Amino acid sequence: MSLKVFYYPVELTIFNFYYRPSCMFFSLHRKSLVVMGGTSGIGLSAVKAFVNAGAQVVVVGHPDGPSPKLGKGALVLLADAREEGTAEHAIDRCVQEFGGFDGLYHVAGGSGRSRGDGPLHQLTLDGWRYTLDLNLTSMMLSNRAAVNQFLKQGRGGSIVNLGSVLADDPSPHFFSTHAYAAAKCAVEGFSKATAAAYANNNIRINVLAPGLTDTPMAIRATKDKDIVAFIKTKQPLDGGRIGLPADLDGLAVFLFSDAAKFITGQIIHVDGGWSVSDGVQMKKK
């Protein structure tokens, strides 16, 4: 396992201040968290929100990805979430650097479209295996490591896994990547089953399922004018728009806070109305 480590001292920026209002009601003071896939997109936004809510965070990003400066109490590790041992190492560092481990946010994953994911009649075996490994195997490994540490500590903890609206509410015209949909369905089933299994240990496991969100993974969709027009009616909240990573921050902070101590096994959509809206495909002239 190749690993690069970066530790950043105190650095609170004006960008971080943007997140304070969404976090002020749910403190993460003295919480120590690990975010898998936290160096870009939804994960990066969450890390900044967690830090501003008082948490100390170990952030795991892909070795080929960015290594952002995250401010006070943030330790960045560059490693592949699909490799056995990556999550264990991140959790060990969290305990060593911050004195404990309270929660795991698994965001790591992505599209397998470039590797052969697509509609079933075009789906390649390599695309299937790659997509499930990227989205499902990585999550199993991080969740297993977190649960083992929680059981060792004997005081519970919180896991939040990132799902997708495509697990429950498909949109075949624009988003037919069936391996990805299968992986995100499995994230939901896995999370519910493990939430039930470890509730007696006070381990909470929930899923956040975003709609189309402006992240590096979504560049194809966010640059497509037909999809942008479709989203106006498919995600009609706030004027009808593509979601922002920050749209998930408040709920993520809440789920790791003590205010959510009675919540587990839930699939929570943060989708701008995707799951309750038909969406209108604009007719081409």
C-alpha positions as CSV (number, residue, x, y, z in Angstrom):
1,M,0.0,0.0,0.0
2,S,1.5,3.3,-1.1
3,L,0.9,6.1,1.3
4,K,1.6,9.8,1.4
5,V,0.9,11.9,4.5
6,F,0.3,15.6,4.8
7,Y,-0.4,17.4,8.1
8,Y,-1.6,21.0,8.1
9,P,-1.4,23.4,11.0
10,V,-4.0,26.0,12.0
11,E,-5.4,27.7,8.9
12,L,-9.0,29.0,9.0
13,T,-9.9,30.7,5.8
14,I,-12.8,32.9,4.7
15,F,-14.0,29.9,2.7
16,N,-14.4,27.9,5.8
17,F,-16.4,30.6,7.4
18,Y,-19.1,30.0,4.8
19,Y,-20.0,26.7,6.5
20,R,-20.4,28.0,10.0
21,P,-24.1,28.8,9.9
22,S,-25.0,25.2,8.8
23,C,-23.0,23.6,11.6
24,M,-23.6,25.9,14.6
25,F,-26.6,23.9,15.9
26,F,-24.9,20.5,15.9
27,S,-21.5,20.6,17.5
28,L,-18.8,18.1,16.7
29,H,-16.5,19.4,19.4
30,R,-14.1,16.7,20.5
31,K,-15.3,14.3,17.7
32,S,-12.6,12.5,15.7
33,L,-13.7,11.4,12.3
34,V,-12.3,9.7,9.2
35,V,-13.5,10.7,5.7
36,M,-12.8,8.3,2.9
37,G,-12.8,10.2,-0.4
38,G,-12.4,13.6,1.3
39,T,-10.0,15.5,-1.0
40,S,-12.6,16.6,-3.6
41,G,-16.3,17.1,-4.2
42,I,-18.8,16.1,-1.6
43,G,-16.1,14.7,0.7
44,L,-14.0,17.8,0.7
45,S,-16.9,20.0,1.4
46,A,-17.9,17.8,4.3
47,V,-14.4,17.9,5.8
48,K,-14.5,21.7,5.9
49,A,-17.9,21.6,7.5
50,F,-16.7,19.0,10.1
51,V,-13.7,21.1,11.0
52,N,-15.8,24.2,11.4
53,A,-18.2,22.3,13.6
54,G,-15.3,21.4,16.0
55,A,-14.2,18.0,14.7
56,Q,-10.7,16.7,14.0
57,V,-10.5,14.8,10.8
58,V,-8.3,12.2,9.0
59,V,-8.9,12.6,5.3
60,V,-8.2,9.8,2.8
61,G,-7.8,10.7,-0.9
62,H,-6.6,8.8,-3.9
63,P,-2.9,9.1,-4.6
64,D,-3.5,10.5,-8.1
65,G,-5.9,13.1,-6.8
66,P,-5.5,16.5,-5.2
67,S,-4.1,17.1,-1.7
68,P,-5.9,20.3,-0.5
69,K,-5.0,22.3,2.6
70,L,-7.8,21.8,5.0
71,G,-7.0,23.8,8.1
72,K,-6.8,23.1,11.8
73,G,-7.0,19.5,12.9
74,A,-6.9,17.9,9.4
75,L,-4.6,15.1,8.5
76,V,-4.5,14.1,4.9
77,L,-3.5,10.6,3.8
78,L,-3.2,9.7,0.1
79,A,-4.0,6.0,-0.5
80,D,-6.4,3.8,-2.4
81,A,-9.6,3.0,-0.5
82,R,-10.0,-0.3,-2.4
83,E,-6.8,-1.7,-0.8
84,E,-7.1,-3.7,2.3
85,G,-5.4,-1.9,5.1
86,T,-6.1,1.7,3.9
87,A,-9.0,2.2,6.2
88,E,-7.4,0.5,9.2
89,H,-4.4,2.7,8.8
90,A,-6.5,5.9,8.6
91,I,-8.4,4.9,11.8
92,D,-5.2,4.1,13.6
93,R,-3.8,7.5,12.7
94,C,-7.0,9.1,13.9
95,V,-6.6,7.4,17.3
96,Q,-2.9,8.3,17.4
97,E,-3.2,11.9,16.4
98,F,-6.5,12.9,17.9
99,G,-7.0,10.5,20.8
100,G,-10.0,8.6,19.5
101,F,-12.3,7.6,16.7
102,D,-16.0,8.6,16.6
103,G,-17.2,8.3,13.1
104,L,-16.6,7.3,9.5
105,Y,-17.9,9.1,6.4
106,H,-17.5,6.9,3.3
107,V,-17.7,9.1,0.2
108,A,-15.0,7.3,-1.9
109,G,-16.4,5.9,-5.2
110,G,-17.3,7.1,-8.6
111,S,-18.3,6.4,-12.1
112,G,-17.2,3.3,-14.1
113,R,-18.5,4.7,-17.4
114,S,-15.0,5.0,-18.9
115,R,-14.3,1.4,-18.0
116,G,-17.4,-0.1,-19.6
117,D,-20.3,0.7,-17.3
118,G,-23.5,1.5,-19.1
119,P,-26.9,0.1,-20.0
120,L,-27.1,-3.7,-19.4
121,H,-26.8,-4.7,-23.1
122,Q,-23.6,-2.7,-23.4
123,L,-22.2,-3.3,-19.9
124,T,-18.8,-5.1,-20.0
125,L,-17.5,-7.5,-17.3
126,D,-14.5,-5.2,-16.7
127,G,-16.9,-2.2,-16.3
128,W,-19.0,-4.2,-13.8
129,R,-16.1,-5.4,-11.7
130,Y,-14.4,-2.0,-11.7
131,T,-17.5,-0.1,-10.7
132,L,-18.5,-2.5,-7.9
133,D,-14.9,-2.6,-6.6
134,L,-14.7,1.2,-6.6
135,N,-18.0,1.8,-4.9
136,L,-18.9,-1.3,-3.0
137,T,-15.7,-3.1,-2.0
138,S,-14.1,0.1,-0.8
139,M,-17.1,0.8,1.4
140,M,-17.1,-2.7,2.8
141,L,-13.5,-2.4,3.8
142,S,-13.9,1.0,5.5
143,N,-17.1,0.0,7.3
144,R,-15.5,-3.2,8.5
145,A,-12.5,-1.4,9.9
146,A,-14.7,1.2,11.6
147,V,-17.0,-1.4,13.2
148,N,-14.0,-3.4,14.5
149,Q,-12.6,-0.2,16.1
150,F,-16.0,0.7,17.6
151,L,-16.3,-2.8,19.0
152,K,-12.8,-2.6,20.4
153,Q,-13.5,0.8,22.0
154,G,-16.9,-0.4,23.4
155,R,-18.7,3.0,23.2
156,G,-20.4,3.0,19.8
157,G,-19.9,5.3,16.9
158,S,-21.4,6.6,13.7
159,I,-21.0,5.6,10.0
160,V,-22.5,7.5,7.1
161,N,-22.2,6.0,3.6
162,L,-22.8,7.9,0.4
163,G,-25.5,6.4,-1.8
164,S,-27.3,7.8,-4.8
165,V,-30.8,8.6,-6.0
166,L,-30.1,6.2,-8.9
167,A,-30.4,3.3,-6.4
168,D,-34.1,3.9,-6.0
169,D,-35.2,6.4,-8.6
170,P,-33.6,5.6,-12.0
171,S,-33.5,8.1,-14.9
172,P,-32.8,5.8,-17.9
173,H,-32.7,8.5,-20.6
174,F,-29.7,10.3,-19.2
175,F,-28.2,8.1,-16.5
176,S,-28.1,4.4,-17.6
177,T,-25.0,3.1,-15.8
178,H,-26.4,-0.1,-14.4
179,A,-23.4,-1.3,-12.5
180,Y,-23.3,2.0,-10.6
181,A,-27.0,1.7,-9.8
182,A,-26.5,-1.8,-8.6
183,A,-23.5,-0.8,-6.4
184,K,-25.5,2.0,-4.8
185,C,-28.5,-0.3,-4.2
186,A,-26.0,-2.6,-2.4
187,V,-24.8,0.3,-0.3
188,E,-28.3,0.8,0.9
189,G,-28.9,-2.9,1.7
190,F,-25.5,-3.4,3.3
191,S,-26.0,-0.3,5.5
192,K,-29.4,-1.4,6.6
193,A,-28.3,-4.9,7.4
194,T,-25.2,-3.8,9.3
195,A,-27.2,-1.1,11.2
196,A,-29.6,-3.8,12.4
197,A,-26.7,-6.1,13.4
198,Y,-24.8,-3.5,15.4
199,A,-27.5,-1.4,16.9
200,N,-27.1,-3.2,20.3
201,N,-23.5,-1.9,20.2
202,N,-24.7,1.6,19.8
203,I,-23.2,1.8,16.4
204,R,-25.3,3.9,14.0
205,I,-25.1,3.4,10.2
206,N,-27.0,5.7,7.8
207,V,-26.9,6.6,4.1
208,L,-27.0,10.0,2.4
209,A,-28.3,9.7,-1.1
210,P,-27.6,12.9,-3.2
211,G,-29.2,13.8,-6.5
212,L,-27.1,15.2,-9.4
213,T,-24.4,17.2,-7.6
214,D,-21.7,19.4,-9.1
215,T,-18.6,17.2,-8.4
216,P,-15.6,16.1,-10.6
217,M,-17.5,12.8,-11.2
218,A,-20.5,14.7,-12.7
219,I,-18.7,16.8,-15.3
220,R,-20.3,14.9,-18.2
221,A,-23.8,15.6,-16.9
222,T,-23.2,19.2,-15.7
223,K,-21.9,20.2,-19.1
224,D,-24.8,18.7,-21.0
225,K,-27.4,21.3,-21.8
226,D,-30.2,18.8,-22.1
227,I,-29.4,17.3,-18.7
228,V,-29.2,20.8,-17.2
229,A,-32.6,21.6,-18.6
230,F,-34.0,18.2,-17.4
231,I,-32.7,19.0,-13.9
232,K,-34.7,22.2,-13.7
233,T,-37.8,20.0,-13.3
234,K,-36.3,16.9,-11.9
235,Q,-34.6,18.7,-9.0
236,P,-37.1,21.6,-8.7
237,L,-36.1,23.0,-5.3
238,D,-34.3,26.3,-5.0
239,G,-35.3,27.3,-8.5
240,G,-34.4,24.0,-10.1
241,R,-30.7,23.4,-10.1
242,I,-27.8,20.9,-9.9
243,G,-26.9,20.3,-6.3
244,L,-23.8,21.6,-4.6
245,P,-21.5,19.5,-2.3
246,A,-22.4,22.0,0.5
247,D,-26.1,21.0,0.2
248,L,-25.2,17.8,2.1
249,D,-23.0,19.3,4.7
250,G,-25.6,20.2,7.3
251,L,-27.1,16.8,7.4
252,A,-23.7,15.1,7.5
253,V,-22.7,17.2,10.5
254,F,-26.0,16.4,12.1
255,L,-25.6,12.6,11.6
256,F,-22.2,12.7,13.3
257,S,-23.4,14.8,16.2
258,D,-25.0,13.7,19.4
259,A,-28.3,15.2,18.2
260,A,-28.6,12.1,15.9
261,K,-27.9,9.5,18.6
262,F,-31.3,7.9,18.1
263,I,-31.1,7.5,14.3
264,T,-29.8,4.5,12.5
265,G,-30.6,2.4,9.3
266,Q,-32.0,5.4,7.4
267,I,-31.6,6.3,3.7
268,I,-31.9,10.0,3.5
269,H,-32.2,11.7,0.1
270,V,-30.7,15.1,-0.4
271,D,-31.8,15.5,-4.0
272,G,-33.6,18.8,-4.6
273,G,-36.8,16.9,-5.1
274,W,-35.5,14.3,-7.6
275,S,-37.2,11.4,-5.9
276,V,-40.6,13.0,-5.9
277,S,-40.5,14.7,-9.3
278,D,-41.1,13.4,-12.8
279,G,-38.7,15.6,-14.6
280,V,-39.5,16.9,-18.1
281,Q,-37.3,16.1,-21.0
282,M,-37.1,19.0,-23.4
283,K,-38.1,18.2,-26.9
284,K,-35.4,19.0,-29.5
285,K,-36.3,21.5,-32.1
